[in-house]
């Protein structure tokens, strides 16, 4: 059963490093959320300030989502963040 879990940015970056298909772990971030499948972390999403300077302070953007392939984990992660 999938459940939303809070994460530190350090734990989220570690998961991205292990499971993201082609990008390195991000440098910054505001917060992170994860989805666990029966207690095992399956997916993470990291939220950060936007790169577009005009939007800075007015919006936030998801800079990474990394999943181990568990069905619906990425969608649940994005909905939670």
Residue, then its C-alpha position, 0 to 999 in steps of 0.5 A: x500500500x502506498x503512503x506519503x512520508x516526509x523526507x529530509x532533502x538529504x534523504x531525497x537527494x540520495x534517492x535521486x542519485x540512486x534512481x533518477x534515469x539521467x540527472x544528478x541530484x539537485x543542489x538546492x531545494x525547499x522541501x521534499x516528500x516521498x512515497x513508501x510502498x509497504x515501508x520501502x521508499x519508492x519515489x521522491x519529489x523535491x520542490x525548489x524556487x523557480x529558475x526564472x527570476x521573474x517568478x522568484x518569490x511568486x511560485x515554486x517548482x518541482x525540480x526532481x521526481x525519482x521513482x524506482x518504478x512502482x506504479x502510481x508512486x510518482x503521481x502520488x508524490x506530485x499530488x502530495x507536494 
